[in-house]
Amino acid sequence: MSEPDRVELVRAAQRGDALAMQELLTLLTPYVGRLCGPIALADGPDATQEALIVIFRNLRQLAEPAAVFGWARAIAVREAVRVARSAGRARPSELPEVPAKGDPQLAADIRDVLDRLAPEHRAVLVLRDLEGLDEQTVGGLLDVPTGTVKSRLFRARRSFRKAWGR
Amino acid sequence: MTPNWPVADLDPVRRLAVLAEAIPGAVFAEDVLDAPFDQVWAVAGDLENALPALLTDVRSMRFVEHDGERLVAEARSHLGLRDRFDVVLRPGWCLMQSGRLIGGMAAVADGDRTRFGFLGGLRLPGTRLAGPALRRLGRPIGRRFLRRLGERVAEVTG
């Protein structure tokens, strides 16, 4: 879908056109599911549903329809962390920090890495590795200072390698 | 090697529930019907026959245009009112909208049974303000629709 078409679709959905809302839902659901899946894990469908409800309830507040994916991403990540936390499934993280970018274990068994991280750290990993965002943007989205993201990532290299190197 | 990230999916019934939450005053009802998906959708997806049988206000429904999964349907009420609906219809999903009304159905297989969702809503000025009251008033419509659908599926499948 071209950007002008997408902007028009968002505007129609903002006006309450249910068929446009449905089409936008079809467009956004896979994206939101890709973000919520790795953060909320077993609660991924619940997180995706909650995130999409927040997105569609607040759609009229989106001033820049062209920015719909970035706007949806911020909501999805926040909702995924919240749902994962409130589900009470979060195990005490064995990996206290996020593994370094490009670490071969990420590719080898991402699910195991995610299982061993806290939801907030999964969110850092998703935003950095899946979405390709820089530390400043990740910090902004998660409402933590860039320095915190940087130090987490720096310390992560050691702790992650130690955990995997046993 | 690229990591194989887990992805969360949202089935059609959950998608319909999202729309219902976003449409002011919309009614949503969900139930598990004791019949396989194919049998349930054969009844529910046959809109021209199903809707007059399942909704008390609808006397007839007729497709007047057809383009893939996009359709245009004309409905008539028992009072003689006419409404023209834009419809999206595919297996497990139906959403329809006129100038005044929104309707939706979604179904997903649940083993040998079927999880089914119903959505009904108004497109009138003031529905945003009256949303909570409309939801309360409309709840029986959704429950009745699902009960009748279950009965009709049982009749058809014997």
Interface residues (C-beta under 8 A of the other chain):
Chain A: G16 D17 A18 L19 M21 Q22 L25 T29 P30 G33 R34 C36 G37 P38 A40 L41 G44 P45 A47 T48 Q49 L52 I53 F56 R57 L59 P104 L106 A107 A108 I110 R111 L114 V126 D129 L130
Chain B: M1 T2 P3 N4 W5 P6 V7 A8 D9 L10 D11 R14 R15 A17 V18 L19 E21 A22 I23 P24 D86 V88 L95 Q97 I102 G104 G121 R123
